[in-house]
Amino acid sequence: MGANPSFKNALVTGGTDGIGKEVARGLARAGHQLILAGRDAEKGARAAQEIFETTGNPGVRFIQADLSLVSEANRLAEEAGSHFPVLHYLVHSAGVVRGWHELTREGIESNLAINYVSRFALTLRLLRFLKLAGKPGYTARIVIIGGAAQKGKIHFEDLSLTKNFGTLRAVLQFCQANDVFTAELSRRLSLDYSDRQVTITCLKIGVVKTNIRREFPRWMKWLVPLVLDPLLGQTPQGAAEPALRLLLSGEFEGVTGALFLKIRKFRRVAPGAAVLDPQTGRRLWELTEHLVSSASSPPKRSISLAKAWPISGGMDMKAFWRFAPWVTRLILVAPTFIFVSIASRYIAHPAQAAASAGISLDKPLAATVMRIGFGAFPLASAIFSLSCLVSTRRILTGLSFVSTMVGVALVVRVFGMLADGTVRESMGLVRAEAVMLAAFIVGVFIELGRRNQQRQVT
């Protein structure tokens, strides 16, 4: 498969999982020495051992690095350089799609930091090792693996999207930044003929079933598996195959600055005008250099949705998030007791319970229906809520469930008020249900904030 049969050196970021792991496995199978880079040390050690066991290649090592930080990208470059005096392959596969706005402690929006800025920093630090390895006919190769989005917008005046964050906006921006970087680095390398030593390509991948989905916003967690996976879903192995071709195949020798797309088929795509615009390339390059340089300044606080919570003014937020599970449990206890109370009344004494609401049960079957409809279903809901109370991992499920139930009940009640003319009789219950729904929604957001804060700490 390779143009040069001799064993070479490779660095794969995000090499402990998903596409990166399969690219690393393919490189190891081809006999090359490689470094896997990832955030989780335990996971990295397991991945390196697994690749060794499946390929028989002992030249696989792992370096821990949190590539949301420029300082960590710089450290990774130094450690990789100490292991490899020359570098033939650099694969950028570490990535994230985070469904909330968060700044790293270096002050960079986290999606952009991981998916673009750290790649820029790591590439420039390793460029001298790549140039030492490459030569005409046997160039060192950089492959950027990113999202399939094209013709996105780079928000030069607000790269961190502090004014108007959206997950799709963030994805479109870092995809466009990778495309522009690919073209601009290729252009700069060509100025001193270094493109004869080092080439760079960008592989734009569609829907792939990997753990990158863990931090998707909720709507994407539903949409992607239900709609996109059946139509366009790829396995990590299938997505890694074109990346390995770009790295190892002689057909791509000397190809640089090019964009490739793999959704159903692997093909080269034409860059948009903004990607090829030298002025846009220079502007992004200079702005990214400033971000990388600023990262060497005293560290800034990491700011996320969890820490930017409105209730944080004057509070010890560490203490708040520590007690948050008990706060949300208290919120969830209320509907549990309410459901039990309703169920017990209608199961034990359906006629009396119905009479208190002005309903007459004239036949035995009506009492049975009342026991089931007003007794069994609330009792089942109470049991489910109670099961969610005993596990911190299930609190969000319980809160979401009762929010949905009360929300639906409130909507139906309002409809009934208007359709049946029972505004005066129903208004008290409407107020009570609206208050409960608001409390449950607050509980949902507290729990989401706690989970976001926990991810940031770990």
C-alpha positions as CSV (number, residue, x, y, z in Angstrom):
1,M,0.0,0.0,0.0
2,G,2.8,2.4,0.8
3,A,5.1,4.1,-1.7
4,N,8.1,3.5,0.6
5,P,8.3,0.1,2.2
6,S,10.5,1.2,5.1
7,F,9.0,1.6,8.5
8,K,8.1,5.1,9.5
9,N,7.0,7.2,12.5
10,A,3.5,8.4,13.1
11,L,1.6,10.5,15.7
12,V,-2.2,10.1,15.9
13,T,-4.2,12.4,18.2
14,G,-7.5,10.9,19.3
15,G,-5.9,7.6,18.8
16,T,-7.5,5.9,21.8
17,D,-11.0,5.6,20.3
18,G,-13.2,5.8,17.2
19,I,-11.7,6.8,13.9
20,G,-8.3,7.7,15.3
21,K,-7.9,4.3,16.9
22,E,-8.7,2.5,13.7
23,V,-6.2,4.7,11.8
24,A,-3.6,3.9,14.4
25,R,-4.3,0.2,14.1
26,G,-3.9,0.4,10.3
27,L,-0.6,2.2,10.7
28,A,0.6,-0.4,13.2
29,R,-0.5,-3.2,10.9
30,A,1.6,-1.7,8.2
31,G,4.6,-1.9,10.5
32,H,5.1,1.7,11.4
33,Q,6.0,3.0,14.9
34,L,3.4,5.3,16.4
35,I,2.4,7.4,19.3
36,L,-1.2,7.6,20.4
37,A,-2.3,10.8,22.0
38,G,-5.4,11.2,24.2
39,R,-6.8,12.7,27.3
40,D,-7.5,9.6,29.3
41,A,-4.4,7.8,30.4
42,E,-6.1,4.5,31.4
43,K,-8.0,4.4,28.1
44,G,-4.8,5.2,26.2
45,A,-2.9,2.4,27.9
46,R,-5.7,-0.1,27.0
47,A,-5.8,1.1,23.4
48,A,-2.0,0.8,22.9
49,Q,-2.1,-2.7,24.4
50,E,-5.0,-3.7,22.2
51,I,-3.3,-2.5,19.0
52,F,-0.2,-4.4,20.0
53,E,-2.2,-7.6,20.5
54,T,-4.2,-7.3,17.3
55,T,-1.2,-6.3,15.1
56,G,1.8,-7.8,16.8
57,N,3.6,-4.4,16.4
58,P,5.5,-3.5,19.6
59,G,6.3,0.0,18.5
60,V,3.1,1.5,19.9
61,R,3.2,4.0,22.8
62,F,0.8,6.4,24.4
63,I,1.2,10.0,25.5
64,Q,-1.4,11.6,27.7
65,A,-2.4,15.1,26.5
66,D,-5.5,17.2,26.9
67,L,-5.8,18.8,23.5
68,S,-8.3,21.4,24.5
69,L,-5.2,23.3,25.7
70,V,-2.5,24.8,23.6
71,S,0.0,24.2,26.4
72,E,-0.8,20.5,26.2
73,A,-0.4,20.5,22.5
74,N,3.1,22.1,22.9
75,R,4.0,19.5,25.5
76,L,2.9,16.7,23.3
77,A,5.0,18.0,20.5
78,E,8.1,18.1,22.8
79,E,7.5,14.6,24.0
80,A,6.9,13.2,20.6
81,G,10.1,14.9,19.3
82,S,12.0,13.2,22.1
83,H,10.8,9.8,20.9
84,F,11.0,10.4,17.2
85,P,13.8,12.5,15.6
86,V,11.8,12.6,12.4
87,L,8.0,12.3,11.9
88,H,6.5,10.9,8.7
89,Y,2.8,11.0,9.5
90,L,0.8,13.4,11.6
91,V,-3.0,12.6,12.0
92,H,-5.3,15.0,13.7
93,S,-8.3,12.9,14.8
94,A,-9.0,14.3,18.3
95,G,-12.3,16.1,18.3
96,V,-15.4,17.0,20.1
97,V,-18.9,18.3,19.4
98,R,-20.0,20.0,22.6
99,G,-23.6,21.1,22.9
100,W,-23.0,23.9,25.3
101,H,-20.8,27.0,25.4
102,E,-17.6,26.6,27.3
103,L,-14.3,28.4,27.3
104,T,-11.1,26.5,28.2
105,R,-8.9,27.9,30.9
106,E,-6.8,29.5,28.1
107,G,-9.9,31.5,27.1
108,I,-10.8,29.7,23.8
109,E,-14.2,28.2,23.0
110,S,-13.8,24.5,23.6
111,N,-15.1,23.2,20.3
112,L,-12.7,25.5,18.4
113,A,-9.8,24.8,20.8
114,I,-9.9,21.0,20.3
115,N,-11.0,20.8,16.7
116,Y,-8.8,23.5,15.3
117,V,-6.5,25.6,17.5
118,S,-4.6,22.7,19.1
119,R,-4.2,21.2,15.7
120,F,-2.6,24.4,14.4
121,A,-0.3,24.6,17.4
122,L,0.7,21.0,17.3
123,T,1.4,21.1,13.5
124,L,3.6,24.1,13.7
125,R,5.6,22.6,16.6
126,L,6.1,19.4,14.7
127,L,6.8,20.9,11.3
128,R,10.6,20.7,11.6
129,F,10.4,17.0,12.4
130,L,8.1,16.4,9.4
131,K,10.4,18.4,7.1
132,L,13.4,16.2,8.3
133,A,11.4,13.1,7.4
134,G,10.1,14.2,4.0
135,K,11.8,14.3,0.6
136,P,10.5,14.6,-3.0
137,G,8.7,11.4,-3.8
138,Y,8.4,10.4,-0.2
139,T,6.8,13.4,1.5
140,A,5.8,13.5,5.1
141,R,2.0,13.7,5.3
142,I,-0.4,15.5,7.5
143,V,-4.0,14.4,7.5
144,I,-6.7,16.4,9.3
145,I,-9.9,14.4,10.1
146,G,-12.9,16.6,10.6
147,G,-16.6,17.1,10.0
148,A,-18.2,17.0,6.6
149,A,-19.6,20.6,6.8
150,Q,-18.6,22.9,4.0
151,K,-18.9,26.6,3.3
152,G,-19.1,27.5,7.0
153,K,-18.4,30.9,8.5
154,I,-15.5,31.9,10.6
155,H,-16.6,34.6,13.1
156,F,-13.4,36.6,13.1
157,E,-14.9,39.3,15.4
158,D,-16.1,36.6,17.9
159,L,-14.2,33.4,17.4
160,S,-15.3,32.1,20.8
161,L,-19.0,32.7,19.9
162,T,-19.6,34.5,23.2
163,K,-22.4,36.6,21.7
164,N,-24.3,34.0,19.9
165,F,-23.3,30.4,20.5
166,G,-25.0,27.5,18.8
167,T,-23.7,23.9,18.3
168,L,-24.1,24.0,14.5
169,R,-22.5,27.5,14.4
170,A,-19.5,26.1,16.3
171,V,-19.3,23.0,14.1
172,L,-19.5,25.1,10.9
173,Q,-16.8,27.4,12.2
174,F,-14.2,24.8,13.1
175,C,-14.8,22.8,9.9
176,Q,-14.2,25.9,7.9
177,A,-11.2,26.8,9.9
178,N,-9.7,23.4,9.2
179,D,-10.3,23.8,5.5
180,V,-8.7,27.3,5.4
181,F,-5.8,26.0,7.5
182,T,-5.2,23.2,5.1
183,A,-5.1,25.5,2.1
184,E,-3.0,28.2,3.9
185,L,-0.4,25.8,5.3
186,S,0.0,24.3,1.8
187,R,0.4,27.7,0.3
188,R,3.1,28.7,2.9
189,L,4.9,25.4,2.4
190,S,5.0,26.0,-1.3
191,L,6.7,29.4,-0.9
192,D,10.1,27.8,0.0
193,Y,9.4,24.5,-1.8
194,S,8.7,22.7,1.5
195,D,5.7,21.2,-0.1
196,R,8.1,18.8,-1.7
197,Q,8.9,17.6,1.9
198,V,5.5,17.9,3.6
199,T,1.9,17.7,2.3
200,I,-1.4,18.3,4.1
201,T,-4.9,17.1,3.2
202,C,-8.2,17.4,5.0
203,L,-10.6,14.4,5.2
204,K,-14.2,15.5,5.9
205,I,-16.1,12.6,7.4
206,G,-19.9,12.3,7.6
207,V,-21.9,10.5,10.3
208,V,-19.8,8.0,12.2
209,K,-20.8,5.9,15.3
210,T,-18.2,7.0,17.8
211,N,-18.1,8.3,21.4
212,I,-18.0,11.9,20.1
213,R,-21.7,11.8,20.5
214,R,-21.6,11.8,24.3
215,E,-21.5,15.6,24.4
216,F,-24.0,16.2,21.6
217,P,-26.9,18.5,22.5
218,R,-30.0,16.6,23.2
219,W,-31.7,17.2,19.9
220,M,-28.6,15.7,18.1
221,K,-28.6,12.7,20.3
222,W,-32.1,11.9,19.1
223,L,-31.8,13.1,15.4
224,V,-28.5,11.4,14.5
225,P,-29.2,7.8,15.5
226,L,-32.9,7.9,14.4
227,V,-32.6,9.7,11.1
228,L,-29.0,10.0,9.9
229,D,-27.5,6.7,11.0
230,P,-29.9,4.5,9.0
231,L,-29.2,6.6,5.9
232,L,-25.6,7.7,6.2
233,G,-24.0,6.1,9.2
234,Q,-20.4,4.8,8.9
235,T,-18.3,2.6,11.2
236,P,-15.0,3.9,12.5
237,Q,-13.3,1.3,10.4
238,G,-15.0,2.5,7.3
239,A,-14.1,6.1,8.1
240,A,-10.5,5.2,8.8
241,E,-10.0,3.5,5.4
242,P,-9.7,6.7,3.3
243,A,-7.5,8.3,6.0
244,L,-5.1,5.4,5.6
245,R,-5.2,5.8,1.9
246,L,-4.3,9.5,2.2
247,L,-1.4,8.6,4.5
248,L,0.0,5.5,2.8
249,S,-1.0,5.2,-0.8
250,G,1.3,6.3,-3.6
251,E,-1.7,7.7,-5.5
252,F,-1.7,10.7,-3.1
253,E,2.0,11.3,-3.1
254,G,2.6,15.1,-3.6
255,V,-1.1,15.9,-3.2
256,T,-1.4,18.9,-0.8
257,G,-3.9,21.5,0.2
258,A,-6.8,19.2,-1.0
259,L,-10.1,18.5,0.7
260,F,-11.7,15.0,0.5
261,L,-15.1,13.9,1.6
262,K,-16.3,10.5,2.8
263,I,-20.0,10.0,3.3
264,R,-21.1,7.3,1.0
265,K,-18.2,7.4,-1.3
266,F,-14.7,8.8,-1.0
267,R,-14.0,11.7,-3.3
268,R,-12.1,14.9,-3.7
269,V,-14.2,18.1,-3.3
270,A,-13.5,21.5,-4.6
271,P,-12.8,24.1,-1.8
272,G,-15.0,27.2,-1.7
273,A,-13.8,30.6,-2.6
274,A,-13.3,31.6,1.0
275,V,-11.0,28.6,1.6
276,L,-8.8,29.5,-1.3
277,D,-8.8,33.2,-0.6
278,P,-5.2,34.2,0.5
279,Q,-6.5,37.1,2.5
280,T,-8.8,34.9,4.5
281,G,-6.0,32.4,5.1
282,R,-3.6,35.1,6.3
283,R,-6.2,36.6,8.6
284,L,-7.1,33.2,10.2
285,W,-3.4,32.3,10.5
286,E,-2.5,35.6,12.3
287,L,-5.5,35.4,14.6
288,T,-4.7,31.8,15.5
289,E,-1.1,32.7,16.1
290,H,-2.4,35.4,18.6
291,L,-4.6,32.8,20.3
292,V,-1.7,30.4,20.6
293,S,0.6,33.1,21.9
294,S,-2.1,34.3,24.4
295,A,-2.4,30.8,25.7
296,S,1.1,31.2,27.2
297,S,-0.2,34.0,29.4
298,P,-1.4,33.4,32.9
299,P,-4.3,30.9,32.8
300,K,-7.9,32.1,32.6
301,R,-10.8,30.5,34.4
302,S,-12.6,27.8,32.4
303,I,-16.2,29.1,31.9
304,S,-19.0,26.8,31.0
305,L,-22.8,26.7,31.2
306,A,-22.4,24.9,34.5
307,K,-20.3,27.6,36.0
308,A,-22.0,30.5,34.4
309,W,-25.3,29.5,36.1
310,P,-27.5,32.4,37.0
311,I,-27.7,31.3,40.6
312,S,-23.9,31.6,41.1
313,G,-23.7,35.2,42.3
314,G,-22.1,35.2,45.7
315,M,-22.3,31.4,46.2
316,D,-19.7,28.8,46.7
317,M,-20.4,26.9,43.4
318,K,-18.3,23.9,44.4
319,A,-20.5,23.4,47.4
320,F,-23.6,24.0,45.3
321,W,-22.7,21.4,42.7
322,R,-21.8,19.0,45.5
323,F,-25.2,19.2,47.0
324,A,-27.1,19.6,43.7
325,P,-28.1,15.9,43.6
326,W,-29.9,16.3,46.9
327,V,-31.6,19.5,45.7
328,T,-32.9,17.7,42.6
329,R,-34.0,14.7,44.7
330,L,-36.1,17.0,46.9
331,I,-37.7,18.3,43.7
332,L,-38.4,14.8,42.5
333,V,-39.8,13.7,45.9
334,A,-42.8,16.0,45.5
335,P,-44.4,14.3,42.5
336,T,-43.6,10.9,44.0
337,F,-45.8,11.7,47.0
338,I,-48.4,13.4,44.9
339,F,-48.7,10.4,42.6
340,V,-48.9,8.0,45.6
341,S,-51.6,10.2,47.2
342,I,-53.7,10.3,44.0
343,A,-53.3,6.6,43.4
344,S,-54.2,5.6,46.9
345,R,-57.4,7.6,46.9
346,Y,-58.7,6.3,43.6
347,I,-57.7,2.7,44.1
348,A,-59.1,2.4,47.6
349,H,-62.2,4.6,47.4
350,P,-62.9,5.5,43.7
351,A,-66.5,6.6,44.2
352,Q,-65.6,9.0,47.1
353,A,-62.6,10.4,45.2
354,A,-64.7,10.9,42.1
355,A,-67.5,12.5,44.1
356,S,-65.1,15.1,45.5
357,A,-64.5,16.2,41.9
358,G,-68.2,16.2,41.2
359,I,-68.2,13.0,39.2
360,S,-70.7,10.2,39.7
361,L,-69.9,6.5,39.2
362,D,-73.2,4.7,38.5
363,K,-71.8,1.4,37.4
364,P,-69.2,-1.0,38.8
365,L,-67.2,-0.9,35.6
366,A,-66.8,2.8,36.0
367,A,-65.2,2.3,39.4
368,T,-62.8,-0.2,37.9
369,V,-61.9,2.2,35.1
370,M,-61.4,4.9,37.7
371,R,-59.1,2.7,39.7
372,I,-57.0,1.9,36.6
373,G,-57.0,5.4,35.0
374,F,-56.6,7.5,38.1
375,G,-55.0,4.9,40.4
376,A,-52.8,2.5,38.5
377,F,-51.1,5.0,36.2
378,P,-50.2,7.5,39.0
379,L,-49.0,4.6,41.1
380,A,-46.7,3.3,38.3
381,S,-45.4,6.8,37.8
382,A,-44.7,7.0,41.6
383,I,-42.8,3.8,41.5
384,F,-40.8,4.9,38.5
385,S,-40.0,8.3,40.1
386,L,-38.9,6.4,43.3
387,S,-36.6,4.2,41.3
388,C,-34.9,7.3,39.9
389,L,-34.5,8.8,43.4
390,V,-32.1,6.1,44.5
391,S,-29.6,6.6,41.7
392,T,-27.8,9.9,40.9
393,R,-27.4,8.7,37.3
394,R,-31.2,8.4,36.9
395,I,-32.3,11.7,38.5
396,L,-32.3,13.5,35.1
397,T,-34.4,10.7,33.7
398,G,-36.9,11.0,36.5
399,L,-37.1,14.8,36.3
400,S,-37.5,14.6,32.5
401,F,-40.3,12.1,32.9
402,V,-42.3,14.0,35.5
403,S,-41.8,17.3,33.5
404,T,-43.3,15.6,30.5
405,M,-46.2,14.2,32.4
406,V,-47.1,17.4,34.2
407,G,-46.5,19.4,31.0
408,V,-48.9,17.2,29.0
409,A,-51.5,17.3,31.8
410,L,-51.2,21.1,31.9
411,V,-51.7,21.5,28.2
412,V,-54.7,19.1,28.2
413,R,-56.2,20.8,31.2
414,V,-56.0,24.2,29.5
415,F,-57.5,22.7,26.4
416,G,-60.4,21.3,28.5
417,M,-60.9,24.6,30.2
418,L,-61.4,26.3,26.9
419,A,-63.4,23.5,25.3
420,D,-65.6,22.6,28.2
421,G,-66.0,26.1,29.8
422,T,-64.5,25.1,33.2
423,V,-62.1,28.0,33.6
424,R,-63.3,28.9,37.1
425,E,-63.2,25.3,38.4
426,S,-59.9,24.4,36.9
427,M,-57.8,27.6,37.5
428,G,-56.5,26.4,40.9
429,L,-55.2,23.2,39.5
430,V,-53.7,25.0,36.5
431,R,-51.7,27.3,38.9
432,A,-50.5,24.3,40.9
433,E,-49.5,22.3,37.9
434,A,-47.7,25.4,36.3
435,V,-45.7,25.8,39.6
436,M,-44.8,22.2,39.6
437,L,-43.8,22.2,36.0
438,A,-41.5,25.2,36.6
439,A,-39.9,23.5,39.6
440,F,-39.3,20.3,37.6
441,I,-37.7,22.3,34.7
442,V,-35.4,24.1,37.1
443,G,-34.4,20.7,38.5
444,V,-33.6,19.4,35.0
445,F,-31.4,22.4,34.3
446,I,-29.7,22.1,37.7
447,E,-28.9,18.4,36.9
448,L,-27.6,19.3,33.4
449,G,-25.4,22.0,34.9
450,R,-24.1,19.6,37.5
451,R,-23.2,17.0,34.8
452,N,-21.5,19.7,32.7
453,Q,-19.5,20.8,35.7
454,Q,-18.5,17.2,36.4
455,R,-17.3,16.7,32.8
456,Q,-15.2,19.8,33.1
457,V,-13.5,18.7,36.3
458,T,-12.8,15.2,35.0
